[in-house]
Amino acid sequence: MNLSTYLFKIYSWWDKSVKDNFYSYDYLVNGKSSRELLPEQIKNIYIYASETQLDSIFLNLITNSYKNFKYPTKIKHRIINIDLEVLDLDLIKITYEDNGNGLNKNIKNSDIIFEAYKSYTKGGTGLGMTILASVISNLRGDKELLSNPGEPGFKIRMTLKGGVE
């Protein structure tokens, strides 16, 4: 599946769902607000995954970002950026980042967020990141949490099988 097409489609759907007059949102891929502004190579990245698998990854991430834009501090200008990079002929690096409140400062071991029913988010079930980890594993990919508890923003790097069309 073409990744930039998918991401801007999901961003559009999400923006229509949460749009309000109180906050501003920037949904970016490689720092760009539209697919047309991306370099050709980035536009043509594909991932060996179904739309459902990508939904399980990105809708969980975006949902978590949305929750963490609100608490404990309300973030007025909300940014989500997803950087795409070709690592090899068949490997794509995806770095997801937001400017939200970040991981809860009470988390002792950051990897606990990937365990089932471990939630430090108000109203969270503790399943979203577990599902993300499971899907990435099933796709024979990898993940690396780059965020530290108590620091602003959330950042995760994923590598998935794919290429450039």
LOKE-25630 format. One record per residue: residue in one letter; z, y, x of N, C-alpha, C in turn. Coordinates in steps of 0.1 Angstrom, whole numbers, plus 2048, in hexadecimal, padded with zeros to 3 digits. Layout:
<pts>
aZYXZYXZYX
...
</pts>
This chain:
<pts>
m8007F480880080080080080C809
n7F88168057F782380D80582A80B
l80B82D81681983281581A840812
s81184981781285781480F85A805
t8058528008018537F280D84F7E9
y8138447EC81F83F7E582A8497E5
l82D84F7F18398587F38378657EA
f82B86A7EB8298777E38298747D4
k8258687D08258647C28348637BD
i83C85D7C584A85B7C28518687C2
y84E8717CC85487E7CD8508867C0
s8448857BB83F88D7AF8478887A3
w84887B7A285087579785E87A797
w8648797A387287C7A587588B7A2
d86C8947A786D8A27A586D8A6796
k86489F78E8638A278087089D779
s87689377E88288D77888F89677A
v88F89D78689C8A478989A8B378A
k88E8B878888C8C67898968CE780
d89B8D97868A48E277F8A28F0784
n8A98FA77F8A79077838B290C78D
f8BB9027918C69067998C49027A8
y8BC8F87AB8BA8F47B98AB8F37BC
s8A88F47C989B8F37CE89A8E67D6
y88E8DF7D588C8D37DB87F8D37E4
d8808CE7F08748CC7F88738BD7FB
y8698B77F68668A97F985A8A8803
l85D8A380F8538A481A850896820
v84489582584088A82E83C89083B
n84288D84583F89385383F8A2852
g8498A784A84B8B68498418BD840
k8388B583A82D8BB8328308B9823
s82D8C381A8308C280C8258BC804
s8198B880A80F8B28038078A880C
r80189E8067FA89480E7EE89A815
e7E88A480F7DC8AB8157DF8B1822
l7EB8B58247EF8BC8317F28B283C
l7F38A68397F689C8447EA89984D
p7ED89585A7E28918627DC88485D
e7CF88185F7C887685A7CF86985D
q7D48678697DB85A86C7E7858863
i7EF8628607FB8618587F785E849
k7EC8658457E78638377E3855835
n7DE84E8407D984183E7E2835842
i7EF8388437F982D8467FB82583A
y7FB81883C7FE80F831809806835
i81080082B81B7F782E8187EA826
y81C7DF82C81A7D28258267D081C
a8257D68108307D680782A7D97F9
s8317D47EF82D7D77E18337E47DD
e82E7EA7D28347F67CD8437F47C9
t8467E97C38537E57BF85C7E57CC
q8587DF7D78607DF7E38627ED7E8
l8587F57E88598037ED86380B7E4
d8628087D786B80F7CD87980B7D1
s87C7FF7D48897FA7D788F8017E4
i8868057ED88A80C7F988C81B7F5
f8818217F18818307F08888367E4
l88882F7D988F8347CD89E8337D0
n8A38297D78B18287DB8B58337E4
l8AC8367EE8AF8417F78AF84E7F0
i8A58517E88A485E7E18B08607D7
t8B38557D08BE8567C78CB8597CE
n8CD8527DA8D98557E28D98647E7
s8CE8687EB8CD8767F08D18807E4
y8CB87D7D88CE8867CD8DD8867CA
k8E387B7CA8F287A7C88F98827D2
n8F58817DF8FC8877EA8F88967EC
f8EF89B7E48EC8A97E48F78B07DC
k8FE8A97D39078AF7CA9158AF7CE
y9198A57D69288A37D992A89F7E7
p9348A47EE93E8AE7E993A8BC7E9
t92F8C07F092A8CE7EF91C8CD7E8
k91A8D77E090D8D87D99038DE7E3
i8F98D77E68EE8DC7EF8E48E37E6
k8E18F07E88D88F87E08C98F57E3
h8C68F57F08B88F27F48B88E47FA
r8B28DA7F28B38CC7F58A68C77FB
i8A78C180789B8BC80E89C8AD811
i8918A780E88F89981288289981A
n88389382687789282F876883833
i86A87E83286787083785C871842
d86086E84E85786E85985086085B
l84386085C83C85485E83685486C
e83684987383184888082B83A882
v82083988881A82C88C82082889A
l82781D89A82D8188A782480F8AE
d81D8078A68147FC8AC8097FA8A2
l7FF7F28A57F47EF89C7F97EA88F
d8057E388F80A7DE8828187E187F
l81D7EC88482B7F088282C7FF87F
i833803874835810870844814871
k84782087785482587785582F86C
i86082E86486283785987083D85B
t87184A85C87E85085D881859851
y88B85584988F85C83D89B865840
e89A87283C8A587B83F8A6885833
d8B38888308B68938278C089D82C
n8C28A88258CB8B282A8D88B2821
g8DB8A681B8E68A58128F48A581A
n8FE8A181390B8A081890E895822
g90588C82390688182D910876829
l91286D83291B86283092A86782E
n93186182593F864823947862830
k94F86C83395786C83F961861840
n96485A83596E84F835968842839
i95B84283B95483583F95783384E
k95D82785096182485E95581E866
n94E81585F94280E86593681185D
s92D81886292181D85A919812854
d91880685A9117FB8559167F5848
i9227F98449287F58389207F982C
i91880482D9108098229067FF81E
f9037F58268F97EB8238FF7DE81C
e90C7DE81B9137D38159147D5806
a9137CB7FE9137CC7EF9217D17EA
y9207D97E192C7DF7DA9357E87E2
k92F7ED7ED9377F67F69318047F3
s93780C7EB9328197E793C8247EB
y93882E7F194083A7F493B8467ED
t9318447E492B84E7DC93084E7CE
k93385A7C993885B7BB92D8567B2
g93184C7AA9288467A091F83C7A6
g9218387B391882E7B991D8207B6
t9148167B69178087B49198007C1
g9148057CC9147FE7D89097F47D9
l8FF7F57D18F47EC7D28E77F17D8
g8E57FE7D78D88047DB8D48017EA
m8DE8047F38DB8018018DA7F2805
t8E17EA7FD8E07DC7FF8D37D77FB
i8CD7DC7F08C07D97EC8B67DD7F6
l8B77EA7FB8AE7EF8058AE7E6811
a8BA7E28168BB7D98228B47CC81F
s8B67C68138B07B98108A17BA810
v89C7C580A88D7C68098877C8817
i88D7D081F8897D282D8897C5834
s8937BD8338947B08398897A7834
n8877A682787D79E82186F7A2826
l86D7AE8298607B382E85F7B183D
r8697AB84386A7A985286A7B685A
g8717C08548727CD85A8807CE860
d8837DA8648907DD86A8957EB865
k8A27ED8668A87FA8628B27FE86C
e8B480B86E8BE8108778C481D871
l8D081D86E8D78288688DA832873
l8D583E8728D684987C8E1853879
s8E785286D8F185B8688FF85786D
n90886086E91685D87191E863866
p92985B86293286085893886E85B
g93887685093E88385193488E856
e92888A85B91E89485F915897854
p9108A38539078A68488F989F84A
g8F389D83E8E689683E8E788783F
f8DC88183B8DB87283C8CE86F842
k8CE86584B8C28628538C2853856
i8B784C8538B583E8558A683C85A
r8A583386489883086A895821866
m88981F86188481285D87780F864
t8758028678687FE86C8637F3863
l8577F485F8507EB8568437E785B
k83E7DB8578317D785B8277DF853
g81C7E385A8127EB8538077EF85E
g8007F985B7F67FE8647EF80A85F
v7E380D8647DB8198607CE81485B
e7CA81984F7BD8158497B281D850
</pts>
